[in-house]
């Protein structure tokens, strides 16, 4: 009996041990499950935070930068619990000047290799072809026509090799390298959404995307795609980080365009010339002042104000000591009638002219500028506009040996044309021309009737139109 009882107690002990083992295993599994779910939940929470940081970074850049320059140049910006970095395909690491043939960028990775015909890039709104590249440079086939600031975005461009006609869903191009597909692309005023590519075609394209109109496009027409990438990063307490990446296709509207507002002018032999100019109501306004100095052009302008606020010098040109021109501008000039005051280094025969406009870009209003001088008729200056629908303003100073009249060339609208200080041999004048489309070389010219020698100086500035609202064409997220 004792033997049986002992045996029974031993079996019971084994059962207890087994139960304890099972309970321990279940408990361990339960704790592990809780820890895993907690870790997963934390990762999901941080991942969601990273998503919102990336979205916030995108919205921040669209609000605080001007299309198409949204790159943070690799710098992380703090937002909420994390940081964001917004990137474009590449960006300028050094400013580009007029005529430069080397473009320094953060990276050329993802851009088409040099070929025939040469591939293209676009900076601001200037399209350039390149014939060579390194890891961080493009070599242009011709010098840049406009100036571009360090940090500005650089995007790939490609060109049609055949007209897709109105209904074509396969778009033949020089290269699709650098384009994000599926995604939206733009030809002229038409958007397309394409879902696949080969090396030289966009395929399965929806024409007339986002309410635009499908149309024929000539072979050689350029195709654009503006993609920005916003990366949000949030640290995880246990180590590492959660990261979410948003890629957004953007484009901007054309805006309302530049509109001429009003002209004014005055002349005298003086060291300080004052006259009234009336700026009308309107958005994105600018005032441009041209100054012509004759017979004593060793004198210069030391300052220009409008309503007591200083203007910014665009540039100047001398023709020996006989003629000098200067161009100045002011963004958002006070509306209504206010005085323009031109102050010279000393008294001289001077003409001042002013013109105001609306619809001008408020970040970088000067699209291009150029100056020239000569002793013949006609006197000309050639300026190369970068942006479609820019307007050109010029100023002329002309001194002849006899009574002098000056006449603007066809296509230019004279805004002022007066004898300087009452001297019939000396004249100051200014004109406008616009809108200029497509962008390119524009010659401003004046014919002179006074007797030789005819000594003249001329300057011109192109004004960049303000862009319209920026719209999102397509959106995607990657982890």
C-alpha positions as CSV (number, residue, x, y, z in Angstrom):
1,X,0.0,0.0,0.0
2,X,2.8,2.3,0.9
3,X,4.6,1.4,-2.3
4,X,1.5,2.3,-4.3
5,X,1.1,5.6,-2.4
6,X,4.7,6.5,-3.0
7,X,4.3,5.7,-6.7
8,X,1.1,7.9,-6.8
9,X,2.9,10.8,-5.2
10,X,5.8,10.5,-7.7
11,X,3.4,10.6,-10.6
12,X,1.7,13.6,-9.2
13,X,5.0,15.4,-8.9
14,X,5.7,14.7,-12.5
15,X,2.3,16.1,-13.5
16,X,2.9,19.2,-11.4
17,X,6.3,19.7,-13.0
18,X,4.8,19.3,-16.5
19,X,2.0,21.7,-15.8
20,X,4.5,24.2,-14.4
21,X,6.6,23.8,-17.6
22,X,3.5,24.4,-19.7
23,X,2.5,27.4,-17.7
24,X,6.0,28.8,-17.9
25,X,6.2,28.3,-21.6
26,X,2.8,29.9,-22.2
27,X,3.7,32.8,-19.9
28,X,7.0,33.2,-21.7
29,X,5.2,33.1,-25.1
30,X,2.7,35.6,-23.8
31,X,5.4,38.0,-22.6
32,X,7.2,37.6,-25.9
33,X,4.0,38.3,-27.8
34,X,3.4,41.4,-25.7
35,X,6.9,42.6,-26.3
36,X,6.7,41.8,-30.0
37,X,3.4,43.6,-30.4
38,X,4.7,46.5,-28.4
39,X,7.8,46.7,-30.6
40,X,5.6,46.4,-33.7
41,X,3.2,49.0,-32.5
42,X,6.1,51.3,-31.7
43,X,7.6,50.8,-35.2
44,X,4.2,51.4,-36.8
45,X,3.8,54.6,-34.7
46,X,7.2,55.9,-35.6
47,X,6.6,55.0,-39.2
48,X,3.4,56.9,-39.2
49,X,5.2,59.9,-37.7
50,X,7.8,59.7,-40.4
51,X,5.1,59.7,-43.0
52,X,3.6,62.9,-41.6
53,X,7.1,64.5,-41.3
54,X,7.7,63.7,-45.0
55,X,4.3,65.1,-46.0
56,X,5.0,68.2,-43.8
57,X,8.4,68.6,-45.4
58,X,6.8,68.6,-48.8
59,X,4.1,71.1,-47.9
60,X,6.7,73.3,-46.1
61,X,8.9,73.5,-49.2
62,X,5.9,74.2,-51.5
63,X,4.9,77.1,-49.2
64,X,8.4,78.6,-48.7
65,X,10.1,78.0,-52.0
66,X,9.4,79.0,-55.5
67,X,8.7,76.5,-58.3
68,X,10.8,74.6,-59.4
69,X,13.5,75.1,-56.7
70,X,12.5,72.9,-53.8
71,X,15.8,71.2,-52.9
72,X,17.1,71.5,-49.3
73,X,20.5,70.6,-50.7
74,X,20.9,67.6,-48.4
75,X,20.2,69.5,-45.2
76,X,17.8,67.9,-42.7
77,X,15.2,70.2,-41.3
78,X,13.6,69.5,-37.9
79,X,9.8,69.0,-37.9
80,X,7.8,67.6,-35.0
81,X,9.5,64.4,-33.7
82,X,11.7,64.0,-36.7
83,X,13.5,65.6,-39.7
84,X,12.9,66.0,-43.4
85,X,15.1,66.3,-46.5
86,X,13.6,67.4,-49.7
87,X,15.5,66.7,-52.9
88,X,15.2,67.3,-56.6
89,X,17.0,65.1,-59.2
90,X,20.1,67.3,-58.6
91,X,20.9,70.9,-57.8
92,X,23.6,73.5,-58.6
93,X,26.5,73.6,-56.2
94,X,27.8,76.9,-57.7
95,X,26.1,79.8,-59.4
96,X,25.8,79.8,-63.2
97,X,26.6,83.0,-65.0
98,X,25.6,84.1,-68.5
99,X,27.9,82.3,-71.0
100,X,29.1,79.6,-68.6
101,X,29.6,76.2,-70.2
102,X,30.3,74.2,-67.1
103,X,27.4,73.4,-64.7
104,X,28.5,72.2,-61.2
105,X,25.9,70.0,-59.6
106,X,25.5,67.7,-56.5
107,X,25.4,64.6,-58.7
108,X,24.7,63.6,-62.4
109,X,23.5,60.2,-61.4
110,X,20.3,59.3,-63.1
111,X,20.8,61.6,-66.1
112,X,21.2,60.4,-69.6
113,X,24.8,59.9,-70.8
114,X,26.1,62.2,-73.6
115,X,24.9,61.1,-77.0
116,X,23.8,62.4,-80.4
117,X,21.6,64.4,-80.3
118,X,22.9,65.8,-77.0
119,X,20.7,65.2,-73.9
120,X,19.2,68.2,-72.1
121,X,18.6,69.6,-68.7
122,X,16.4,72.5,-67.5
123,X,17.4,75.0,-64.8
124,X,14.7,77.5,-63.8
125,X,13.0,77.7,-67.2
126,X,16.2,77.6,-69.4
127,X,16.8,74.4,-71.4
128,X,20.4,73.5,-72.0
129,X,22.1,70.7,-74.0
130,X,25.2,69.0,-72.6
131,X,27.9,67.1,-74.5
132,X,29.9,65.7,-71.6
133,X,29.5,65.0,-67.9
134,X,31.4,63.9,-64.9
135,X,30.1,62.7,-61.5
136,X,29.4,66.3,-60.6
137,X,29.4,68.5,-63.8
138,X,27.7,68.9,-67.1
139,X,29.5,70.5,-70.0
140,X,27.1,72.6,-72.2
141,X,27.2,72.6,-75.9
142,X,26.6,76.4,-75.7
143,X,26.9,78.9,-72.9
144,X,24.1,79.5,-70.5
145,X,21.8,82.3,-71.6
146,X,20.8,83.4,-68.1
147,X,22.1,83.5,-64.6
148,X,21.1,80.8,-62.1
149,X,21.7,80.8,-58.4
150,X,23.6,78.1,-56.4
151,X,21.1,75.6,-55.0
152,X,18.6,75.8,-57.8
153,X,17.1,72.6,-59.0
154,X,18.2,70.8,-62.2
155,X,15.8,68.4,-64.0
156,X,16.2,66.1,-67.0
157,X,14.6,67.0,-70.3
158,X,13.9,64.8,-73.3
159,X,12.6,65.5,-76.9
160,X,10.1,63.9,-79.2
161,X,11.5,62.0,-82.1
162,X,8.0,61.8,-83.8
163,X,4.7,63.5,-83.5
164,X,2.4,61.4,-81.3
165,X,-0.7,62.9,-82.9
166,X,-3.8,63.5,-80.9
167,X,-4.5,59.9,-80.0
168,X,-1.1,58.3,-79.7
169,X,-0.4,56.4,-76.5
170,X,3.2,55.6,-77.3
171,X,5.5,58.6,-77.1
172,X,8.8,58.3,-79.0
173,X,11.7,60.3,-77.4
174,X,15.5,60.6,-77.4
175,X,15.7,59.0,-74.0
176,X,13.5,58.2,-71.0
177,X,16.5,58.2,-68.5
178,X,15.8,60.2,-65.4
179,X,12.0,60.2,-65.7
180,X,9.9,58.6,-63.0
181,X,7.3,56.3,-64.6
182,X,4.5,55.5,-63.8
183,X,4.1,59.3,-63.7
184,X,3.0,62.5,-65.4
185,X,5.0,64.2,-68.1
186,X,4.3,67.5,-69.9
187,X,4.6,68.4,-73.6
188,X,3.6,72.0,-74.4
189,X,0.4,72.6,-72.5
190,X,-0.7,68.9,-72.4
191,X,-0.1,66.5,-69.5
192,X,0.2,62.8,-70.1
193,X,0.2,60.0,-67.6
194,X,2.4,57.0,-68.7
195,X,2.7,53.7,-66.9
196,X,5.7,52.0,-68.7
197,X,8.9,52.9,-70.6
198,X,11.5,51.5,-72.9
199,X,14.9,53.3,-73.4
200,X,13.3,55.6,-76.0
201,X,9.5,55.4,-75.5
202,X,6.9,56.2,-72.9
203,X,4.1,53.7,-73.3
204,X,0.5,53.1,-72.2
205,X,0.0,56.9,-71.9
206,X,-3.2,58.6,-71.0
207,X,-3.5,61.7,-73.2
208,X,-5.1,65.0,-72.0
209,X,-4.3,64.1,-68.4
210,X,-5.8,66.4,-65.6
211,X,-8.2,68.2,-67.9
212,X,-5.7,69.3,-70.5
213,X,-6.3,68.8,-74.2
214,X,-4.6,66.1,-76.3
215,X,-2.9,67.6,-79.3
216,X,-0.3,67.0,-82.0
217,X,3.3,68.0,-81.0
218,X,6.1,68.6,-83.5
219,X,9.1,66.3,-83.5
220,X,11.8,68.0,-81.4
221,X,9.3,69.3,-78.8
222,X,10.6,69.1,-75.3
223,X,9.1,66.9,-72.5
224,X,9.4,67.9,-68.9
225,X,8.8,66.2,-65.5
226,X,9.3,68.0,-62.2
227,X,9.7,65.5,-59.3
228,X,10.6,66.3,-55.7
229,X,11.3,63.7,-53.1
230,X,10.6,64.3,-49.4
231,X,12.2,61.9,-46.9
232,X,10.9,61.9,-43.3
233,X,13.0,60.3,-40.6
234,X,12.0,59.6,-36.9
235,X,14.3,57.9,-34.4
236,X,13.2,54.7,-32.6
237,X,14.1,54.6,-28.8
238,X,15.4,51.0,-29.1
239,X,17.8,52.0,-31.9
240,X,17.6,52.9,-35.6
241,X,15.0,55.0,-37.3
242,X,11.8,54.8,-39.2
243,X,11.8,56.5,-42.6
244,X,9.1,57.2,-45.1
245,X,9.7,58.7,-48.6
246,X,7.2,60.6,-50.7
247,X,7.7,61.4,-54.4
248,X,5.5,64.1,-55.9
249,X,5.2,65.2,-59.5
250,X,4.5,69.0,-59.8
251,X,4.0,71.7,-62.3
252,X,2.9,75.3,-62.2
253,X,0.3,77.4,-64.0
254,X,1.3,80.1,-66.4
255,X,0.1,82.9,-64.2
256,X,-1.7,86.0,-65.5
257,X,1.3,87.3,-67.4
258,X,3.0,90.7,-67.2
259,X,0.8,93.7,-67.9
260,X,2.1,97.2,-68.6
261,X,1.0,99.8,-66.0
262,X,2.2,103.4,-66.6
263,X,5.1,105.5,-67.9
264,X,6.6,108.8,-66.8
265,X,9.7,110.9,-67.5
266,X,11.6,114.1,-66.8
267,X,14.7,116.0,-67.8
268,X,17.0,118.8,-66.5
269,X,20.6,119.9,-66.0
270,X,20.9,119.0,-62.4
271,X,22.5,116.8,-59.8
272,X,19.1,115.6,-58.5
273,X,16.2,114.9,-60.9
274,X,12.7,114.5,-59.4
275,X,9.4,113.6,-61.1
276,X,6.1,112.0,-60.2
277,X,5.1,108.5,-61.2
278,X,1.8,106.8,-60.5
279,X,1.7,103.1,-59.8
280,X,-1.7,101.5,-60.3
281,X,-3.2,98.7,-58.3
282,X,-2.2,95.1,-59.1
283,X,-0.3,92.2,-57.8
284,X,3.4,91.2,-58.3
285,X,4.3,94.8,-59.3
286,X,7.7,96.3,-60.3
287,X,9.0,99.8,-61.1
288,X,11.9,100.1,-63.6
289,X,13.8,103.4,-63.9
290,X,16.1,104.2,-66.9
291,X,18.6,107.1,-66.7
292,X,20.3,108.8,-69.6
293,X,23.3,111.1,-69.0
294,X,24.8,113.2,-71.9
295,X,27.8,115.5,-72.5
296,X,29.2,114.8,-69.0
297,X,28.9,111.0,-68.5
298,X,31.8,110.8,-66.2
299,X,28.9,111.5,-63.8
300,X,27.1,108.5,-62.4
301,X,23.9,107.8,-60.5
302,X,24.6,107.5,-56.8
303,X,21.0,106.4,-55.9
304,X,17.4,106.2,-57.0
305,X,14.4,106.3,-54.8
306,X,10.6,106.0,-55.2
307,X,8.4,107.2,-52.4
308,X,11.6,107.5,-50.4
309,X,12.5,103.8,-50.8
310,X,15.8,102.9,-52.6
311,X,15.9,101.0,-55.9
312,X,18.4,98.3,-56.9
313,X,20.9,98.8,-59.8
314,X,20.6,96.4,-62.7
315,X,23.6,97.7,-64.7
316,X,25.1,100.5,-66.7
317,X,27.0,101.4,-69.9
318,X,29.3,104.3,-71.0
319,X,30.2,105.5,-74.4
320,X,33.4,107.3,-73.5
321,X,32.5,110.6,-71.7
322,X,29.7,111.3,-74.1
323,X,26.8,109.1,-73.2
324,X,25.8,106.8,-70.2
325,X,22.7,104.7,-69.4
326,X,21.7,103.0,-66.1
327,X,18.8,100.8,-65.2
328,X,17.3,100.4,-61.7
329,X,14.3,98.5,-60.3
330,X,12.0,98.3,-57.2
331,X,9.6,95.4,-56.4
332,X,6.2,96.2,-54.9
333,X,6.5,100.0,-55.3
334,X,4.0,102.1,-53.4
335,X,0.7,102.5,-55.3
336,X,-0.5,106.0,-56.2
337,X,1.4,109.1,-57.2
338,X,4.9,109.3,-55.6
339,X,8.2,110.9,-56.5
340,X,11.1,109.3,-58.3
341,X,14.3,110.9,-57.3
342,X,17.6,110.3,-59.2
343,X,20.7,111.5,-57.5
344,X,23.9,112.0,-59.6
345,X,27.5,112.3,-58.4
346,X,27.5,115.9,-59.8
347,X,25.3,118.0,-62.0
348,X,24.8,116.8,-65.6
349,X,22.3,116.8,-68.5
350,X,20.0,113.9,-67.6
351,X,16.8,112.3,-68.6
352,X,15.0,109.9,-66.3
353,X,12.2,107.6,-67.4
354,X,10.1,105.1,-65.4
355,X,7.7,102.3,-66.3
356,X,5.7,100.1,-64.0
357,X,4.2,96.6,-64.5
358,X,2.2,93.9,-62.8
359,X,2.5,90.2,-63.0
360,X,6.3,90.1,-62.5
361,X,8.2,87.4,-60.6
362,X,8.9,88.7,-57.1
363,X,11.8,86.3,-56.3
364,X,14.0,86.8,-59.3
365,X,12.4,89.5,-61.5
366,X,15.4,90.1,-63.7
367,X,15.3,87.4,-66.4
368,X,18.4,88.8,-68.2
369,X,20.1,92.1,-68.9
370,X,22.4,93.4,-71.6
371,X,24.2,96.7,-72.5
372,X,26.0,98.1,-75.5
373,X,27.4,101.3,-77.0
374,X,28.2,102.6,-80.5
375,X,28.7,105.5,-82.8
376,X,26.5,104.4,-85.7
377,X,22.8,104.2,-86.5
378,X,20.9,102.1,-85.6
379,X,22.2,101.5,-82.1
380,X,21.2,98.1,-80.9
381,X,21.5,95.7,-77.9
382,X,20.6,92.0,-78.0
383,X,19.3,90.4,-74.9
384,X,18.5,86.7,-74.6
385,X,15.4,86.0,-72.5
386,X,15.2,82.8,-70.6
387,X,11.6,82.6,-69.6
388,X,8.6,82.5,-72.0
389,X,6.5,85.6,-72.0
390,X,9.1,87.9,-70.5
391,X,9.0,91.6,-71.2
392,X,12.0,93.8,-72.2
393,X,12.6,97.4,-71.1
394,X,15.4,99.4,-72.7
395,X,17.0,102.9,-72.2
396,X,18.9,104.9,-74.7
397,X,21.3,107.9,-74.4
398,X,22.3,109.5,-77.8
399,X,24.4,112.5,-78.6
400,X,24.8,113.8,-82.2
401,X,26.6,116.7,-83.9
402,X,23.3,118.2,-85.1
403,X,19.6,118.1,-84.2
404,X,18.9,114.5,-83.3
405,X,15.7,112.5,-83.4
406,X,15.6,108.9,-82.3
407,X,13.0,106.3,-83.3
408,X,12.3,102.9,-81.8
409,X,12.3,99.9,-84.2
410,X,9.1,98.1,-85.2
411,X,7.7,96.0,-82.4
412,X,8.9,98.3,-79.6
413,X,6.6,100.8,-77.9
414,X,8.2,104.1,-77.0
415,X,7.5,105.0,-73.4
416,X,9.6,108.3,-73.3
417,X,11.7,110.2,-75.8
418,X,12.9,113.7,-74.9
419,X,15.7,116.1,-75.5
420,X,18.1,116.1,-72.6
421,X,18.1,119.5,-70.8
422,X,16.5,121.1,-73.9
423,X,19.6,120.3,-76.1
424,X,18.1,119.2,-79.5
425,X,21.3,117.2,-80.2
426,X,21.0,115.1,-77.1
427,X,18.2,112.7,-76.3
428,X,17.2,110.1,-73.8
429,X,14.5,107.5,-74.6
430,X,13.1,104.2,-73.5
431,X,10.8,101.5,-74.9
432,X,9.2,98.2,-74.0
433,X,8.6,95.0,-76.0
434,X,6.6,92.0,-74.9
435,X,5.5,89.4,-74.2
436,X,8.4,87.5,-75.8
437,X,7.5,83.9,-76.7
438,X,9.2,81.6,-77.1
439,X,12.2,82.8,-75.1
440,X,15.4,83.6,-77.0
441,X,17.4,86.5,-78.4
442,X,15.7,89.8,-78.7
443,X,17.2,92.9,-80.4
444,X,16.2,96.4,-79.1
445,X,17.1,99.0,-81.7
446,X,16.9,102.8,-82.3
447,X,17.5,104.7,-85.5
448,X,19.2,108.1,-85.2
449,X,18.9,111.1,-87.6
450,X,21.4,113.5,-86.0
451,X,24.7,114.2,-87.8
452,X,27.8,112.1,-87.1
453,X,29.6,111.4,-84.9
454,X,26.6,109.8,-83.2
455,X,27.6,108.6,-79.7
456,X,25.1,106.3,-78.0
457,X,24.8,104.0,-75.1
458,X,21.9,101.5,-74.6
459,X,20.8,99.0,-72.0
460,X,18.0,96.5,-71.7
461,X,16.4,94.3,-69.0
462,X,14.1,91.4,-69.4
463,X,11.4,90.9,-66.7
464,X,10.4,87.4,-65.7
465,X,6.7,86.7,-65.4
466,X,5.3,85.5,-62.1
467,X,4.2,81.8,-62.2
468,X,0.7,80.6,-61.4
469,X,-0.3,78.2,-58.7
470,X,1.7,74.9,-58.3
471,X,-0.4,71.8,-58.8
472,X,0.4,68.1,-57.8
473,X,0.2,65.9,-60.9
474,X,1.0,62.5,-59.2
475,X,2.0,61.1,-55.8
476,X,3.5,58.0,-54.5
477,X,5.1,56.7,-51.3
478,X,7.9,54.2,-50.7
479,X,9.2,52.7,-47.4
